[in-house]
Amino acid sequence: MGILGIRLKQPIPYIVYIFLLVPGILVAGFNMTEQTTIRTAIAFNLSGPVCLGVVSIFCYKQKLTYQSMHKVLLAMALPLVTITTYLFVYAPSIRDTVTGTGSNFAASGGFGPNQVATVLGLGMFIFSIRFFMLSPSLFLKIINGLLVSAISYRAIVTFSRGGVIVALIMIVAFVYFYFIKVNVKAKFRISRTVFLFLSIGLLIWLFSSIQTSGLIDKRYTNRDALGREKADISTGRADLVSFEIDEFLKNPVLGVGVGKIKELRQKSEGIEAASHNEMSRILSEHGLFGMAAFIILLIAPLLFRIRNRTNVFFYSLYLFWFLTINHSSMRIAAPAFVYGLCLLDIQYKSGSIKKRKVLKKKSV
């Protein structure tokens, strides 16, 4: 218990996590080939995991007021409003660009549909929070409802399912834990808001279906443009994961090295494809060190949650990180930053942080 107590007070697990990534760098250096650019491999493959470690160290048990937490979330969401506006203004007409049920780069503004849908899904979640918690007047409900609708529509028509599905799971988790936390009067208000929210969601889906001539319905039911069911719902990602698990079993201790899994796939299968799954990639590239690193990431927030239940957004944020790294890896910084928000100590009494700081100074 003594060791566990120390780890819960200090970000030691995340310092250990960063050091556990080092052996993979050394293995990659020792196994360099003519195709390997070690600096690029490390920068591309470890920028996300290292970013997550640094954010976690900074955020661990950091005290933040409830109002400031909403400001942080809003600061994340406002750039997403800009992205949505850009997509409406500069992306071609959806009717003109959608010809099949595959991920649509044109509808994503020319950027990766997976990444665009992921960040827009985060926007869906944040403005849904504001719709439920920070919309006391009809005017604010309309504003936040319109923002949720616009962002959701643009996320749906990217034809990348991961970001949208993750957003829906986050919203459900938030509403559930918010609902069980409040009093009876607030429960009644939330119930009415949920009904209104579901109505808005249905209208968004119907509009998206009309704009895509029903192709979006086929996409989410795993069918092609002709209505035939696709054999692989994972669109080839299961094969990538299987290959990486096999390489982990062949090199269980140290792994194949940072960035080497892509080279090995190219050599053995002739396919140059990056992994969409951070779990299988960290296993294959870092071996047992990677397994230990991932266990730290998985367990540390839950241990923190046992002793600190103030963060009403915890499970939604935690699920965003976990589900996103399984369908989009860590190609963008969003999962790392959102993971750090799970570790915040939310203060609901105004001035409580300042009072604690004053008391500490007096005690010294």
N, C-alpha and C positions, 0 to 999 in steps of 0.2 A: 504493500500500500504506500510505503514511503516513496519508492521510485515512481509509482503511478501518480502520486500527489505532486511531485516535482514536475512531471511532464504536463500535468494539467494546468500548472501555474505559468510555465515557460514554454515557448515555442520549440522546445528541444526536438520533438518528433519531426518537425519540418526542416530543421537543420540537418538531422540525420538523413532525411529524405533526399536533400540536395547532394549530400556526400555519397549516397548510394548510387547516384547517377554517374559518378566518376569512373568506376571500372569499365563501363560500357564505352567510354571515350578512349581508354587505354587499349581495349580490345580492338576497336576500330583502327587505332593508330598502328597496332602491330600487324593487322591484316589488310593493310592498304594494297590496292591494285592500281593499275594504270587508269582505271575508270573512276577511282576514288578521289574526290576533292575533300579532304578531311575537314577543312575550315567550314566549307559550305554545308557539309553533312551535319556537322555539330550545330551550326547556327540554325539550320532549317528544322532539324528534328528535336533539338533540346531547348529552343527558345520558349516554346509553350510550357513544358514541364518546369523549367527554371523560373519562368515568370510566375507560375503557380506557387512555387516554393517561396519566392520573395514576397508575394502578396500575402500568403498565409502567415509568414513571420511578422509582417507589419500589422495585419489585422487581428492576430490572435489575442483574444480578451480585450481588445481595444474598446473603450467605452464610447458610446455614441447615443445621443438622445433620439427618441422616437421621431421627432420632427426632422432631425438631421438625416435620419435614415431615408425618409421620404425625399429629402432634397438630393441625396446621393442617387436614388433610383430615378428621380426626374432628370438629373444630369446625364444619366445613361440613356434615357428615353428621348430627349430632345434631338440629338443627332439622328436618331432613327426616324423622327418626323421629317427631317431634311432628306434622308435617303428615300422615304416614301414619296415625298414631293418630287424628287428627282425622277423616280420611276414613273410617276404619272405624267410628268412633263416631257421627258426625253425618251422613254421606252416606246417602241412601236405599239400600235393597237393590238390588243390581245387577240381579237378575231383574226388579224392578219398573220400573227406569228405562231399560233398554236396549230400544229398539224398532226401531232401524235401525243402519246402519253408519257414521253420521256421528260426529264428535267429540262427546263426551257431557259437558255442563256439570254435570249432576246427579252423575255419578260422580266429577267433579273437585271436589266440594264447593261448586259454584256459581262457581268461578273458571275462568279460561281453560284449557281442556284442553291446549292447546299448551304453555303455560307450566308447568302442573302436571306434565305428562309430562317436560318438559325437566329440571326440578329433581329429580324422582324418578329420572330416568335417571342423573343425577349421583350420587344416593344408591346406586343399583344398582352403579355403578362403584366407589365408595369402599368399600362393604362387601364387594365382590368382592375388592378388594385385601387387605382385612383377612382374608378367608377364605383367601387364598393365602399371605400373608406373615406374618400375626400371629395364627395359630390353631394353636399347637403342640399343644394338648390337644384331646381330643374335646369337652369342654364348650364351649370357645371356638368350635370349628367349628360346633357346633349353634347357638350364639347368633348368630354371623355368618351362618350359613346361613338361619336363620329371618328375620333382618332383610332379607337379600337377597330372600328369597321374598315377604315381606309387601310390601316396596317395589315389587318387580317386578310383583306382581299388581295393585296399585293403579295403577301406571303403564300397564299393558296395558289395563285396563278404562276408561281415559279415552278410548280409541279414537283417540288422537292418536299416530300412528306415529313421528313424527320423533324424539321424545325417547328412545323405546325402541330404535330402530334405531341411533341415535348411541351409546347406552350399550353396546350389543352390540359395535359397532365398537371402542369404547374398550377394552373388556375383552379382545377378541381381540388388539389391538395391545399392551396391557400384558403379557398372558401370553406373547406371542411374544418381546418384547424382554427380559422377565424370564427366560424359558427359555434364551435364547442367552447370557445373561450369567453364569449360575451354573455350578457344577461338576457332574460326572456324578451324584453322589449326590443333589444337589438336583433335577436334571432328572428322576430317577426319582420323587421325591416329588411334583413338580409334575404329572407324567403321571397319577399316581393321583388327585390332587386334581382335575384336569381332568375325568376320568371321573365322579367324584362330582358335580362342579359341573354337568356336562351332564345328569346324571340328575335333579338338582334342577330345572334349567331345563325339562326335559320335563314334569315333574310340575306345575310352575307353569302352563305353557301348557295342559295338559289340564284343570286346575282352572278356568282362565280361560275355556276353551272351553265347559265344562259350565255355568258360571255365566251365560254370555252366550248360551246355546242355539246355539252354533256361529257366532254373528254375528261374533265376533272373527276367526275363520278367514277369513270372507268379506271383512272389512275389510283384512286383510293380503294378500289375493290380489286386491285391487282390484275387488270385486264388491259390489253392493247387497244389500239384505235378501232379495230374490227370487232372488239368485244370478246376476244379469246383470252382465256385465263393464262397468265404467265406462269411458267414452271418455277421460277425463282423469285420469290417476293423480295429478297434482299438485293436484287439487281447485281449479282456477282460478288457481293461483299462477303458472303459466307465462304466462298472459295479463298478469298484473301486471308480471312481469319484462320481457316483450316491450314493454309500453308505456313502461317506464322506460328501456330501451335506445334506443327511438325518440326519446325526449326528450333523451337524451344526445347522439345523433347530430345533433339539431337545434340543441343548445346545447353544443358540445363543449368550449369553453374554460372558461367559468365555471359552466355548469350552469344550472338553473332557480332555484336558491336553496333554502335550508333550509326544509323543510316545504311547499314549493310543489307538489311532485309530486302530493300528494293533492288539492289544489285543481284542478290541471289535469285529473286523471282525472275528477273530479266534473263539470267543465265540458264535457269532450269526450265522455265516455261515460255521464254521469249516475250513476256508481258511486262511492260514497265508501268506498274500501277502502284500508287501510294495507298497505304492502309487507311481505312476509315475508322479503325477501332484502336483506341489508345491502349486498351487493356492487353490485347494480343500483341501489339507492337512492343510494349515495354517488356513483356515476357520474352519475346523472341530476341530483342536486341540487348537486354540487360540480364537475362537469366534469373537466377534466384535473387539477385540484388534488386532486379526490377519487381519481382513478386513482393519482396519486403517493402519496397518503396510504395507500391500500389496499396498494400494492406494498410500502411500508415495513412495514406490519403483517404482510404475508405473508412477506417475506424476512428481516427482522431476527432473528426467533427461530431461523431455520435457520442464519444466519451465526453466531449465538451458539452453536448446537449443534455446529457444526464444531469450535470451539475448546474446548468444554466438554461432555463426554458423561457427566457425573455423574448427571444427572437421569433415573432409570429410568422416570419417569412422563411424560417430555417429549412423546412422540408421542401418547399418549392425551389429554393435556391440550390439545395443539395441535389435534388432530382435533376435540375437543369444541367449541373456539372456532370453528373453520372451518366445521364442519357445522351447528352451531347457528345461526350468523348467516345461513346459507343457507335454513333452514326456519322460523326464528322471529325473525329479525332480532336486534336488541339491546333487546328490550322489558324484559328483566330484567338485573340486574347480573352474573349468574353467568358469562356468557361473558367479560366484561371481567376479572373477578377470576381466573378459571381461566387466561386468557391470561397474566396476570402471573406465575402460578406456573411457566410454561414458562421464565421468565428467571432463575430462582433457581439459585444455585451450591450444590448439595447437598454437604455435608461428611460423610464416612463415618467419620472418625477422631474419637473423642471428645476434646474439648479443643483441636482443631486451630484453631478460630476464635479462641479466647482466646490461644493461643500466637502466632498471626500478629499479633494486636493488640499483644501485649507486645513482639514483635520490631520492629514499626513504631515504637513509642514509644522503644525503645532506640536505633534508628537515627537518630531525630530528635534 
